[in-house]
Amino acid sequence: MAPSNPLQHSYLHCLSLNSEPSYPISTLTYFPNNPSYKPILESYIRNLRFNSTTTPKPSFILTPTHVSHIQASIICCKKFDLELRIRSGGHDYDGLSYVSQAKFIVLDMFLMRSVVVNMEDEGTVWIDSGATIGELYYRIHEKSKVHGFPGGVCPSVGVGGHFSGGGYGNLMRRFGLSVDNILDAIIVDANGRVLDRKSMGEDLFWAIRGGGGASFGVVVSWKIKLVPLPKVVTVFRVEKTLEQGATDIVHHWQHVADKVHDGLFIRIVLNPVKKEGFKTIKARFNALFLGNSEELVSIMNENLHELDLVYEQCIEMSWIDSVLFWYNYPLGTSVDVLLERKPKSENFLKRKSDYVQKPISKTDLESIWKKMMELEKPVLTFNPYGGKMSEISEVETPFPHRVGNIYKIQYSVNWNEESDYVANEYLDKIRRLYDFMSPYVTKSPRSSYLNYRDVDLGVNEYGNESYGEASVWGQKYFKGNFDRLVYVKTMVDPSNFFRYEQSIPTHASWINVASE
């Protein structure tokens, strides 16, 4: 559909002038008067809080299929003073990849989703940022039944944001994070240059592996190395209530989960429920073990016998089937479901995170259960660390949460009713639980995980970004790595073109703080 006003015509003229003519950009540019604008915008909104009539909308959406389209978007956004929001899968929990208070466009990467697996190159993959984790796992499975990749458990997450924020999953105790297994990348910088690892330099390559790529450029694609996996892995899912001894099990889990066999990952999901009219906490223990059930039961009996795991609760399967199991697909589901880009359900939601370095006592756990039952809605998820995570230096990548962390906590709350009153009620509940947990988690800083985006930690002031403001949330995400990220940002994007509410500031903002 043709532009409806002179400004739209000017946008399109600029884009066409600065992109490769053999890849027409006009058919990939969607203005609000285009019937496809609304469905494209909404198709990758994963948090319904940011899909209301009052949510700010982009001046246009560009769905690139060629790197020149990305270059053109940068050139033209500079010319017309537009912010550029980069969306790969839309799972930014606070919507920063597709919402801005400034005038902006969305560069929607979903058409750039190539996944090329090369088993002859010791098992590597070139994957575009618009591909999903599910598509990555599916393509690996096509080529090898004994390789995988340490990424997340949600198949519809886009790899662009997932990788650039760290990327963790249930293989992390054996193989580390996604960013610990990245070999190369292609990025378009603020000057429109297309750079690989060699031409971008090691500082920028370091920064985009955990520092949030959208602060530094548009990461087009990544080269990753696959990891070896056994033909058979074992999973289990066991639930216990407080009345069934959940407190003792969770308490002991804290003492062993980060020290046990590095092929074993046991996640705990803690949910306040009502059982026969009484409030209680249900603890669900989800596990992946890189081995058979006999070895797993032996390890569990030795390290966490309180769970009373038996062979009948263990299921042996291929790694690719364990991906489906972990996302709660029924046993026997076809792996083709990994190619579906839309999640099984979408909600209004909020997420927060914490890290725990000292086991929480039974008495304090009981206090936490009491608070959760009082609030009724927020859910806690405990994810164990240790293993490979403790072997990698916290300065190796921008992701600093390594040795010393027993587990990470995710706070989550979902709701289905579109109402400011209801939203504020749920947001208040999760914030109250987060505040209640402050004595039990890391301090100075109270650390958080970048990919569990949380604007409650602080945001940049629009048009007046400062090092002082950004360091409040930056230290929580990156600890001592924040200052190096500021240095890299200043080197590669001194004019702060790539900016958003939690983008890395430039050194100029640091100097301004010092001069004040």
C-alpha positions in Angstrom: 0.0 0.0 0.0 1.3 3.4 -1.0 2.2 6.0 1.7 -0.8 8.1 2.7 1.0 11.4 3.4 4.2 13.3 2.4 6.1 12.3 5.5 5.5 8.6 4.8 6.6 9.2 1.2 9.8 10.8 2.5 10.5 7.9 4.7 10.0 5.4 1.9 12.1 7.4 -0.5 14.9 7.5 2.0 14.7 3.8 2.6 14.6 3.0 -1.1 17.5 5.3 -1.9 19.7 3.6 0.7 19.0 -0.1 0.2 19.8 -2.6 -2.5 17.3 -2.1 -5.4 17.3 -5.9 -6.2 15.7 -6.4 -2.8 12.8 -3.9 -2.9 12.2 -2.4 0.5 8.9 -0.8 -0.2 7.0 -4.1 0.1 8.5 -4.7 3.5 7.6 -1.3 5.0 4.3 -1.0 6.8 2.7 2.3 7.7 -0.3 2.5 10.0 -2.7 2.8 7.1 -1.6 -0.6 5.7 -4.0 -3.4 6.6 -1.0 -5.6 7.5 0.5 -3.0 10.0 -1.7 -4.1 13.0 -1.4 -7.9 12.6 2.4 -7.6 12.1 2.9 -5.4 15.1 0.7 -7.6 17.3 2.1 -10.9 16.1 5.2 -10.6 18.2 3.8 -8.9 21.2 4.3 -11.4 23.9 3.2 -9.3 26.9 -0.4 -8.2 26.5 0.2 -5.2 28.8 1.8 -3.6 25.7 -1.0 -4.3 23.3 -3.6 -1.8 24.3 -5.0 1.2 22.4 -3.0 3.5 24.6 0.4 1.8 23.9 2.6 4.0 21.7 2.8 2.7 18.2 5.7 2.9 15.7 5.7 5.4 12.8 6.2 2.3 10.6 7.4 -1.3 10.8 10.3 -2.6 8.6 10.6 -6.3 8.2 14.1 -6.7 6.6 15.1 -9.6 4.4 18.5 -8.2 3.4 21.3 -6.5 5.3 20.9 -3.3 3.2 17.4 -2.9 4.6 19.0 -2.7 8.1 21.6 -0.2 6.9 18.8 1.9 5.3 16.8 1.9 8.5 19.7 3.3 10.5 20.5 6.0 7.9 16.9 7.1 7.6 16.1 7.0 11.4 19.1 9.3 11.8 17.8 11.6 9.1 14.3 11.9 10.5 15.3 11.7 14.2 13.5 8.4 14.9 14.4 5.9 17.5 15.0 2.3 16.2 13.5 -0.6 18.2 14.8 -4.0 17.2 12.6 -7.0 17.7 13.6 -10.6 17.1 10.9 -12.6 19.0 9.1 -10.0 21.1 9.8 -11.6 24.5 11.3 -8.5 26.1 9.3 -8.8 29.3 8.8 -5.0 29.6 8.1 -4.5 25.9 11.2 -2.4 25.1 11.8 -4.0 21.8 8.6 -2.6 20.3 7.4 0.3 22.5 8.9 3.8 23.0 7.7 7.1 24.4 9.7 8.8 21.6 8.9 8.8 17.9 10.2 5.4 16.7 10.1 2.6 14.2 10.2 -1.2 14.8 12.8 -3.2 12.9 11.1 -6.6 13.0 13.7 -9.3 12.2 11.3 -12.2 11.9 11.9 -12.7 8.2 15.6 -13.1 8.7 15.5 -16.6 10.2 18.1 -18.6 8.3 19.6 -21.6 10.3 22.6 -23.3 8.6 24.0 -26.3 10.4 27.4 -27.5 9.5 28.4 -30.8 11.1 31.7 -30.9 9.1 32.9 -27.8 10.8 33.1 -29.6 14.2 29.4 -28.8 14.7 28.7 -25.1 14.1 25.6 -23.1 13.1 25.1 -19.7 11.5 21.7 -18.5 12.7 19.9 -15.2 12.0 18.6 -13.1 14.9 15.0 -13.5 13.7 15.1 -17.3 14.1 13.6 -18.8 17.2 15.2 -21.2 19.7 12.7 -23.9 18.6 13.8 -23.5 15.0 17.4 -23.8 16.1 16.8 -27.0 18.0 14.8 -28.5 15.2 17.5 -27.8 12.6 20.2 -29.3 14.8 18.0 -32.4 15.3 17.7 -32.8 11.5 21.5 -33.1 11.2 22.5 -34.8 14.5 20.8 -36.8 17.3 23.9 -36.4 19.6 24.3 -32.6 19.5 22.4 -29.7 21.0 22.9 -26.1 22.1 22.7 -24.5 25.6 19.7 -22.2 25.1 16.4 -21.5 26.7 13.4 -23.8 27.2 10.8 -21.6 25.5 10.8 -22.5 21.8 9.2 -19.2 20.5 11.9 -16.9 21.9 13.9 -15.1 19.2 17.7 -15.8 19.3 18.6 -12.2 18.8 17.5 -11.0 22.2 18.2 -14.3 23.9 21.8 -14.6 22.8 22.7 -10.9 23.3 21.3 -10.9 26.9 23.2 -14.1 27.9 20.8 -17.0 27.2 20.5 -19.7 29.8 18.7 -23.1 29.9 18.9 -26.5 31.4 22.3 -27.4 29.8 24.0 -24.5 31.5 25.6 -26.5 34.3 27.5 -28.6 31.8 28.1 -26.1 29.0 27.5 -22.6 30.3 25.3 -20.0 28.7 24.4 -19.4 25.0 27.0 -16.6 25.0 29.7 -19.0 26.2 29.3 -20.9 23.0 29.3 -18.1 20.4 32.2 -18.0 17.9 31.3 -15.1 15.6 28.6 -12.6 14.7 27.6 -10.2 12.0 26.5 -6.7 13.2 25.4 -3.5 11.5 26.8 -0.6 13.6 25.6 3.0 14.0 27.5 4.0 10.9 25.8 1.3 8.8 29.0 -0.8 8.5 28.6 -4.6 8.3 31.1 -6.1 10.7 32.1 -9.6 11.7 34.1 -10.6 14.7 37.4 -9.7 13.1 36.4 -6.3 11.8 34.3 -5.3 14.8 37.1 -6.1 17.3 37.1 -8.1 20.5 35.7 -5.3 22.6 32.4 -5.1 20.7 32.3 -8.9 20.2 32.6 -9.1 24.0 29.8 -6.5 24.6 27.1 -8.1 22.4 27.5 -11.5 24.2 25.5 -10.6 27.2 25.5 -6.8 27.3 22.3 -6.5 25.2 23.0 -6.1 21.5 20.5 -3.4 20.9 22.8 -0.9 22.7 25.5 -1.3 20.1 24.0 -2.1 16.7 21.8 -4.6 14.9 23.1 -8.1 15.3 22.1 -9.8 12.0 23.4 -13.4 12.7 25.5 -15.5 15.0 27.9 -18.4 14.6 27.6 -20.8 17.5 29.3 -24.1 18.4 27.2 -27.1 19.1 27.7 -29.3 22.2 27.9 -33.1 22.4 24.9 -34.8 24.1 24.2 -38.5 24.8 21.6 -40.4 22.7 19.5 -40.8 25.8 18.7 -38.3 28.5 16.4 -38.6 31.5 13.7 -36.3 32.8 11.4 -36.2 35.7 8.7 -33.9 37.1 7.7 -34.5 40.7 5.4 -32.3 42.8 5.3 -32.0 46.6 3.2 -29.8 48.8 4.2 -28.4 52.2 2.3 -31.2 53.8 4.4 -33.7 51.8 7.7 -32.3 53.0 8.4 -29.6 50.4 10.2 -27.3 52.8 12.7 -30.0 53.8 13.3 -30.9 50.1 13.7 -27.2 49.0 16.0 -26.5 51.9 18.3 -29.5 51.1 18.2 -28.7 47.4 19.9 -25.4 48.1 22.9 -27.2 49.6 23.4 -29.6 46.7 21.8 -28.2 43.5 24.9 -26.2 42.5 27.4 -29.0 43.6 25.8 -32.1 42.2 26.8 -33.9 38.9 27.1 -31.1 36.2 24.8 -33.1 33.9 21.9 -32.7 36.3 19.7 -29.6 36.3 16.8 -29.5 38.8 14.5 -26.5 38.6 12.0 -25.8 41.3 8.7 -24.0 40.6 6.9 -22.8 43.7 3.3 -22.0 43.4 0.7 -20.9 46.0 -2.4 -23.1 45.7 -5.5 -24.0 47.5 -5.9 -27.7 48.3 -9.1 -28.9 49.8 -9.9 -25.4 50.9 -6.5 -24.8 52.5 -3.7 -22.7 51.3 -0.4 -24.3 50.7 2.7 -24.2 48.4 3.2 -26.7 45.6 6.8 -27.3 44.7 7.3 -28.8 41.3 10.8 -30.3 40.7 11.6 -30.4 36.9 14.8 -32.2 36.0 17.0 -32.9 33.0 19.9 -35.4 33.4 22.4 -36.1 30.7 22.4 -39.9 31.2 20.2 -42.8 32.0 17.6 -43.3 34.7 19.6 -45.8 36.7 22.5 -43.3 37.1 20.0 -40.5 37.9 18.2 -42.4 40.6 21.6 -43.3 42.2 22.7 -39.6 42.2 19.4 -38.4 43.6 19.4 -41.0 46.4 22.9 -39.9 47.3 22.3 -36.1 47.1 18.5 -35.4 47.5 17.0 -38.5 49.0 14.2 -36.4 50.6 12.5 -36.3 47.2 12.1 -40.1 47.2 12.7 -40.4 43.5 11.9 -43.8 42.0 12.5 -45.3 38.6 8.9 -45.1 37.7 9.0 -41.3 37.9 12.0 -41.1 35.4 11.5 -41.0 31.6 14.3 -41.7 29.2 14.1 -40.0 25.9 16.2 -38.1 23.2 17.4 -34.6 24.0 15.0 -33.1 21.4 12.1 -34.8 23.1 13.2 -33.4 26.5 12.9 -30.0 24.9 9.2 -30.7 24.4 8.8 -32.2 27.8 10.3 -29.1 29.5 7.9 -26.9 27.7 5.0 -29.1 28.9 4.1 -30.7 25.6 2.4 -34.1 26.0 4.7 -37.1 25.5 4.7 -38.2 21.9 4.3 -34.7 20.5 5.9 -34.2 17.1 9.1 -32.2 17.0 7.4 -30.2 14.2 5.8 -28.1 17.0 9.2 -26.4 17.5 8.6 -24.6 14.2 5.5 -22.9 15.5 6.4 -19.3 16.3 3.4 -18.4 18.4 3.4 -19.4 22.1 0.8 -21.8 23.4 -0.8 -18.9 25.3 -0.2 -15.2 25.9 -0.9 -13.2 29.0 -0.5 -9.9 30.8 2.6 -10.4 32.8 5.5 -9.1 34.9 8.8 -10.7 35.7 11.6 -9.9 38.2 14.8 -11.7 39.2 17.3 -12.3 42.0 20.4 -14.3 42.9 21.0 -16.3 46.0 24.5 -17.0 47.4 23.6 -18.4 50.8 21.0 -21.1 51.5 17.8 -19.7 53.0 17.0 -21.3 56.4 14.0 -23.5 56.9 12.5 -20.9 59.2 12.9 -18.2 56.6 11.6 -20.5 53.8 8.5 -20.9 55.9 8.2 -17.1 56.2 8.4 -16.9 52.4 5.7 -19.5 52.0 3.5 -17.5 54.3 4.0 -14.3 52.3 3.3 -16.2 49.0 0.1 -17.6 50.4 -0.9 -14.2 51.6 -0.3 -12.6 48.2 -1.7 -15.7 46.4 -0.6 -14.9 42.8 3.2 -14.5 42.4 5.2 -17.7 41.5 8.9 -18.3 42.3 11.2 -20.4 40.1 14.6 -21.5 41.4 17.2 -22.3 38.8 20.5 -23.9 40.0 24.0 -22.7 39.1 27.4 -24.3 39.7 29.2 -26.6 37.3 30.5 -24.8 34.2 28.9 -21.6 35.4 31.4 -21.5 38.3 34.4 -22.2 36.0 34.0 -19.1 33.8 35.2 -15.8 35.0 32.6 -13.1 35.6 34.5 -10.8 33.2 34.7 -13.3 30.3 31.4 -11.9 29.0 29.2 -9.0 30.2 27.1 -11.6 32.1 28.7 -11.5 35.5 26.6 -14.0 37.6 29.0 -16.8 37.9 30.9 -18.4 40.8 29.3 -17.9 44.2 25.7 -18.1 43.0 23.8 -21.1 44.2 20.7 -20.3 42.2 18.7 -17.6 40.4 15.1 -16.7 41.3 12.5 -15.7 38.8 9.4 -13.9 40.1 6.4 -14.2 37.8 2.8 -13.2 37.8 0.3 -13.6 34.9 -3.2 -12.3 34.5 -5.9 -12.3 31.8 -8.1 -9.2 32.4 -7.3 -6.0 30.6 -7.7 -3.4 33.3 -5.4 -0.9 34.8 -6.8 -1.7 38.2 -6.2 -5.4 37.8 -2.7 -4.7 36.4 -1.8 -2.5 39.3 -3.0 -5.1 41.8 -0.8 -7.8 40.3 2.2 -5.5 39.9 1.8 -4.6 43.5 1.8 -8.2 44.6 5.0 -9.2 42.7 6.8 -6.0 43.9 5.8 -6.8 47.5 7.2 -10.3 47.3 10.4 -8.9 45.7 10.7 -6.5 48.6 10.1 -9.2 51.1 12.9 -11.3 49.6 15.5 -8.6 50.0 17.2 -10.2 53.2 17.8 -13.5 51.4 19.4 -12.4 48.1 22.6 -10.7 46.8 23.4 -7.2 48.0 25.6 -4.4 46.8 24.4 -4.8 44.2 21.2 -6.7 44.4 21.8 -8.6 41.1 19.3 -9.2 38.3 19.3 -11.0 34.9 19.2 -8.8 31.9 16.9 -11.1 29.9 14.3 -10.9 32.7 13.9 -7.3 31.8 12.7 -5.2 34.7 12.2 -1.5 34.4 11.4 -1.3 38.1 15.2 -1.3 38.5 15.4 2.1 36.9 15.4 3.6 33.4 17.3 6.3 31.4 15.7 9.7 31.3 14.6 10.3 27.8 16.9 12.8 26.0 19.1 13.2 29.1 20.7 9.8 29.6 23.2 9.8 32.4 25.8 7.4 33.7 24.6 8.0 37.2 21.0 7.0 36.4 22.0 4.0 34.2 24.5 2.7 36.7 21.6 2.1 39.2 20.2 -0.7 37.0 23.4 -1.3 35.1 25.3 -2.5 38.2 22.4 -4.9 39.0 22.6 -6.5 35.5 26.3 -6.3 34.9 28.1 -5.6 38.2 31.7 -4.5 37.4 31.3 -5.1 33.7 29.0 -2.1 33.4 31.9 0.4 33.1 33.5 -1.6 30.3 30.2 -1.7 28.5 30.1 2.1 28.7 33.6 2.3 27.3 32.6 0.0 24.3 29.4 2.0 23.7 31.4 5.2 23.6 33.8 3.7 21.0 31.2 2.3 18.7 28.2 4.6 19.1 29.4 7.9 20.6 26.2 9.8 19.4 24.0 7.3 21.3 21.9 6.4 18.3 21.0 3.0 19.6 19.1 4.0 22.7 16.2 2.9 24.8 15.0 2.9 28.4 17.8 0.5 29.6 20.5 1.0 26.9 24.1 1.4 27.8 25.0 5.2 28.0 28.1 6.8 26.5 31.2 8.1 28.3 29.9 11.6 27.7 27.1 11.0 30.2 29.8 9.8 32.7 31.8 13.0 32.2 28.7 15.1 32.7 28.1 13.4 36.0 31.7 14.0 37.1 31.5 17.7 36.1 28.4 18.2 38.1 
